[in-house]
Amino acid sequence: MNIKFEVNDYILVWNLLFQASISERVHAFKQKIWINYKKQYNDIFKDNALILKDPKNFIPDDDTIYNIAMENANYEKVKKNTEKFRLDILKIWDVNKKNVLPELKDILRFEIKPYHVLIVDPKLDIIDKTLPKDRKVNTLVWGKHYDDSIKMLVEMIYQIISKELKKYQENYKEIVQAVVELAILNELHTRISKTSHYLTGDPALKYLKRQIYPYWLMYLGSTKEEMLNYMMRDKIAFDIDHYTFERQLSKVDLYTFIDFCIKNQKHIVKINELEII
């Protein structure tokens, strides 16, 4: 997976205008724009999805507000801070990608197309994975700082994979999301940090993930003997003898594993003997 980190003036301005204000000066500027250009302000709300569809070639129908914003003295400071944030993220990615990418490929078993991550000021504290009608869009907006750089990379990859699979098996969103969490927030994070992260994620998916977990270990290629070590590591216990060992799961990709979980969901979620150690 190739990730390109970019700063895009249009998406930066749009988020400064429509997200929570990052300073009193920015708030005052937004108020001034709203008072003097209400119609134009309302009209560019739709631009977010259009920018994400093709950031490099986006041309607004009316660039009045964009031009005013970019000429404002405060914008230069915000953009400078955003550029610094982009360089910080790029450095973290360059240092870690040699370890991250092989593990990600081993877990997913399918290729991810190149992604554009549009960096905005971290003071915005946002992650925008808007999915326009065009499902081929491969753009993510990132404006969130993490003290833990590995956690930030894992979260970024998680958002990308979630976006990739958002339209897959839409009638079974919970199962899809549970598997994506197991793959990225839990397994990938565990491999990179060398510490188990299997008890993290959306609390609403906790029970479902525990039900899928034995089969997830089969997907990872664990033998029955190795499963005990995983259970101890992740603090999740189950009776191995109550499960049919599905050897073929170690040879399929994540999409096929999701299909397996959906096809066998009535059997999987009926098992209630798992427990947190």
N, C-alpha and C positions, 0 to 999 in steps of 0.2 A: 504494500500500500504506500503510495506516494502522497505526502501531504504538503501543500504549498501554503505558507502563511503570508497573508497579504493585508495591507491597509487600503481600504477603498473609501474615497471621500464621500461618495453618495450614501453608503451604508452607515458610515460614521455620523454624518449629519442627520440622517433619518433617525438613528437611535438617540442622538442627543435631543432631537425634537419630540420624540414620541415615548421615550422611556422616562423613568423618574429622573429629576434634575440632579446633576452631580455636584452642583455648587449654586450659591445664590446668584452669581453673575450669569450662569447659564439659564437659571430659572427666569431672571429678569429679561434676558434676551428672548426667551421663548414667549414670554408674555407680550413683549413688544411686537414680535412677529405676528402673534395671534391677533392682536388688536388691529394691526395695519394690513394684514394679508389673510383674513379668515378663509376666504374661498380657496386660495392657493394652498393654504395650510391643510385644509380638509382634503383637497384633491390629491396631495402627494402621499396620503396615508397608504394608498394602494401600491405605492412604489416598492415597498419592502419585498414582496414576492417577485416583482419584476427584476429587481436588482439581483436577488439571489439566483434567478434563472440564468442570468448572463452578466456577471459583475463587470467584466472588462468592456463590454459593448453597450452597457445601459446608457440610454439617452433619455432624460426626462421630457415629458410633454411640455412642461413649463419649468425652466431652471431658475426662476426668480428667487425663490427662497434659498435654494442651494447656493446660489452666487452670493447672496447677502450673508449667509452663514459662513461660507468659506473666507469671505473678506473681513469677517469680524476678528478683532485682535485676540479674543479668548480662544477662537478655534485653532489658531496657530499653536497655542500652548497645549491644548487638548490633543492635537495631532502629534505633537512632539512626544508627549507622554505615551500615546498609543504606539508610536514607532518604537519607543524604548521597550514597551511591553512585548511587542512583536519580536524584537531581537532577543529578549530574555527567553521567550517561549521557543524560538528557533534554536537557541543554544541548548536548551534542555532536550529538545527533540534530537538534535544532532548527536548529543552525548549518549542518548539512550536507545536510539532506533535500532542499532545493531543487535541489541538484546531483545527489544520488544517485538520487532517484525517477525523473526523466526518463530517465536512463541505464539504470536497471533495467527500466523499461517497454520501452525500445527493444530491450533484449537478450532479455527474456522473451517479450514480445508476448502476454501474457495477464495478467489481473488477479489479484492476491493478496488474499484476504479480510483484514479487519482482524485483527491479531494482538495477543495479550496477552503481554507479556514480564514474567514475575514475577521481580523482582529479589531476590536473597538476598545475604548478606554476601560480599564478594569474597574474604575469607579462606578461604571454602569451596573456591574455585578449581574451580568446576564449571559445566558447560553440560548441562542435562538436557532432551533432546527426546523423552522418553518418549511413545510413541504408543499410547494406550489402544485398545480394540477399536473405539470410536467414531471413525471416520476423520475426522469433522468437527471434531475438537478442534483449536483454533488457539491453543495456549498453549505457551510456551517458558520454561524456568527459566534465569536467567542469574546466575551468581555468579563471574565471571572478569574480572580487571583486565588491561588492555593499556596499555602506555606509549604506543603508537601508536594514537590515537583512530580514524583512518581504518581501520586494520587491524581494530580491534574492531568497527566498524560493518559492514565487509565480512564478517567472520566471523559476526556475528549474522544478517545477511541470508542468508548461506550455510546456516546451521543451519535457518533458517525454510524456505528453498526445498527443502533436503534433506528436511525433514519433510513438506512438501507433496507431494513426489514419491516418498516412501518406498514407497508401495503401487503406484506406477505401473510397469507392465511388470516385475513382481517376478522373473520368470525371467531377466531381463537386468540385474541390479542393477549390475554393473560398468559397463556402457555408460551407464546412467542417471546413476550417480555421476560418471563421467568427464565427461559433458556438463554436469552441474551445476557441477563444478569449473571447466570451461572458461568457463561463463557468469558465475560469481560470483567465485571466488577468482582467476581469471585476467583475464577481460575487464573485469568491473566494477571490480575493484581497479586495473587498468591505467588505465582511463578517469578514475577519480577522482584517483588519485595522479600521473597523467601520467608514470608509469614502468612499464615492462613487468614483469608478475608471472607470466608464462607458464611459468616454470620452478619454480613453487611448487605445493604440493599433496601428495597421498598418493603416495609413491614407487611404490607398487604399481600405480598407474594411469598412470604416466608413459608407458609404451610405447603403451598404448591411446589416450591423449590425443594423442600425436604422430601416430597413424594417422588420427584423426578430424580433426585440425587443418586440413588443406586444405579439407575440406568445411565446417568451422566458419567459415572465412574466407568461403566462399561464402554461408553462412547470414547472416553479418554484412553481406553486400552488396558485398564487395570485387570489383573487376574484376581481370582477370589482371594488368594493369599495377600495380595497387595491392598485389597479393600480395607482390611483392618487398620493398616497404617494410615490410610486416608481418613477413616472415621475418627481415629485418635487425633490426627492433625487438625481436622475441621470441626471437631466436637459435635459430630452428628453420628448417631448409632442406628443400625438396623440389623435385622437377622438375615444374613446372607442366604440361608437355606430356604427362605420364603420367596426367593426370586429365581425366575428362570434366567440363566445366564445367556444374554443375547450377544453372542460373539460378533455378529455381523455389524454391530453398531460401531465398532472400532475402525471400520473401513468406509464409513459414509461421511458426508459433510454435514454442516450444521443445519442446513435446510432439510435434509433427509431425516436428521435426528428430530427436528421439530415435527415433521410429518409422522414419525413413529410415535411421538408423545400424544399427538392429536388422535391418531388411529387407536391407540391403546389407553386413552385417558380414563375410560371407565374402570379399567383394571388398576391403573397406576394410582389414581386418587382414592381408591378404596383401601389401600394399604395404610394402616394407621399405627404401625408399630415403631415408627421412627421417633427418636427423642433427642433432645439436646443433652449432651453429657454434662 
